[in-house]
Amino acid sequence: MANRHLARSVILQTLFEWDTTNSSPEQAEAMLERNVVEFGGGDIDRSFLDQLLHGVLAKQHDIDRVIEKAAPEWPLDRIAPIDRNILRLGLYELLFADRTQVPAKVAINEAIELAKTFGSDSSGRFVNGVLGAVYKELGEPGKEEQGAKKTAKTRYEDMPLQRLGGAVVYSRHNGQIYLALVHDVFGHWTLSKGKIGDNPTVEKETAEQGTIREIKEEIGLDIVIEDKIGENEYTASHPERGKYRKHVIYFLARADFEPLVLQQGKGGLDDAKWFRLQDIIDLNFYDDMLPIVTNAVQKLLDKPTSHR
């Protein structure tokens, strides 16, 4: 609807002013009243407009963590304020709005149009890349079709490759086996992992070395790798560089039962916790994580009693 597109434009101007002046939510409401009078016109959908502003402000911290996960190389304060608030608006509609009222593709395309209208020459591509990465994480059908323009497909084998290492980390405590898991802002429990080759002091970091370093940095554990348990490869999308392949090697690793210390601002993660082996069946895992975790659990259960 034309009035809903106009409402999004008014909300964006309000969010931009609220953000750049470090104002409170109450002040944002006053800004909205002024912007409705100045830019709204008689055709604006006021209830939709109020819902958007209150929704974005209420979910701002959750949305910002999603941006950090989808664009890890772009800290929030380095993203242009107009782009930052287009992303907040678009992600609110993509993640929290009623899908019967705002389908995912509508949320993405509306955000791209706002970026083209109010942002820089590169804003549309940047916003499309971030929202596309989130859309992919959600596992939506037809996720490759988002965006206002269709671009030539890059062959899978020609995509840049990023190497990562991760581990199912276990510990034995009071006669029980525990697994150390991390939780992301999309609501899934998953495995700690990170980039191989990020250590400037090692000329050619191995998968084992990179995994040990990354898990220490991410959740504060010193691990001992015992076995390789699987590999996983999938495509990801960078806001500027486009699509690339992520290849992850997973290990089974042992650690002492110590408190987990999650690195602040780490790629969209919001929690880290030890779980008893029998309790993980009720957790929400990504589908591609289940075979890895299942393999690790089987190896732990198959260990001779004398090694337990």
WOGI-V942956 format. One record per backbone hydrogen bond with DSSP energy under -0.5 kcal/mol. CO is the residue of the C=O (numbers start at 1). NH is the residue of the N-H. If there is no record, write none. Layout:
[[CO/NH] [CO/NH]]
This chain:
[[1/5] [2/6] [3/7] [3/45] [4/8] [5/9] [6/10] [7/11] [8/12] [9/13] [10/14] [11/15] [12/16] [13/17] [14/18] [15/19] [16/20] [17/21] [18/23] [19/22] [24/28] [25/29] [26/30] [27/31] [28/32] [29/33] [30/34] [31/35] [32/36] [33/37] [34/38] [35/39] [35/40] [36/40] [36/41] [41/44] [44/46] [45/49] [46/50] [47/51] [48/52] [49/53] [50/54] [51/55] [52/56] [53/57] [54/58] [55/59] [57/60] [59/63] [60/64] [61/65] [62/66] [63/67] [64/68] [65/69] [66/70] [67/71] [69/72] [71/74] [75/78] [75/79] [76/79] [80/84] [81/85] [82/86] [83/87] [84/88] [85/89] [86/90] [87/91] [88/92] [89/93] [90/94] [91/95] [92/96] [92/97] [97/99] [98/101] [98/102] [103/107] [104/108] [105/109] [106/110] [107/111] [108/112] [109/113] [110/114] [111/115] [112/116] [113/117] [114/118] [114/119] [115/119] [120/123] [120/124] [122/126] [123/127] [124/128] [125/129] [126/130] [127/131] [128/132] [129/133] [130/134] [131/135] [132/136] [133/137] [134/138] [135/139] [135/140] [136/139] [140/143] [142/145] [143/146] [155/158] [155/159] [156/159] [160/245] [162/247] [163/196] [164/249] [165/194] [166/251] [167/169] [167/192] [168/170] [168/253] [169/180] [170/255] [171/173] [171/178] [173/176] [176/173] [176/178] [177/277] [178/171] [179/181] [179/275] [180/169] [181/273] [182/190] [183/270] [183/271] [184/187] [188/184] [189/286] [190/182] [192/167] [194/165] [195/198] [198/200] [199/202] [201/203] [206/210] [207/211] [208/212] [209/213] [210/214] [211/215] [212/216] [213/217] [214/218] [215/219] [215/220] [215/221] [216/220] [218/263] [219/261] [221/223] [222/256] [224/254] [227/252] [230/250] [232/248] [234/246] [236/244] [238/242] [242/238] [243/160] [244/236] [245/162] [245/247] [246/234] [246/248] [247/164] [248/232] [249/166] [250/229] [250/230] [251/168] [251/253] [252/226] [252/227] [253/170] [254/224] [256/258] [260/262] [263/266] [265/267] [266/269] [268/185] [271/183] [273/181] [275/179] [276/279] [276/280] [277/280] [279/282] [280/283] [283/285] [284/189] [286/289] [286/290] [287/290] [287/291] [289/293] [290/294] [291/295] [292/296] [293/297] [294/298] [295/299] [296/300] [297/301] [298/302] [299/303] [300/303] [304/307] [305/308]]
